[in-house]
Amino acid sequence: MNLLVIVIIAFMFLEFANVLALYFRKDSKMFNSVGVFTAWEKSKKDPEMHNFTSYLVNWVAGTKLIFLAMLTVILIFGDEQIQVWILLALIVSVMSFYWKLYPLAKKMDKEGQLEPKNYSRTLGAMISVLIIVFLIVFVYMFIQVIQF
């Protein structure tokens, strides 16, 4: 098992923990579940809004499961070259967090809608570390695997 596979599997474990939290522990503040949003508790007071919010949370969890299933197939059946390019796809897709989600998380944090306070900074730092690790492994593996 090479470094690339280890990094992807570690990422998959993180994502799977998030899926479990989103499906079974929505109130949790761990594994990026929705318990960090003060609106989650507020939504419970309005059944229509809570049903809508729950639907979206389950949709996200289901989408993550699809993503994890595809990564599993790529790890099992893809060659090293495909796995290197998949890492680049992961980098780009994870970076999309900074386009819409991070600005919104910062705004919500500033307005006291996230608990614990400064959660957006913690999440932003975690995502940054993940991207940096992916980039380092991508460059290393690109040099090792891709023939010019």
Beta strands, then each sheet from edge to edge (+ up, - down):
end
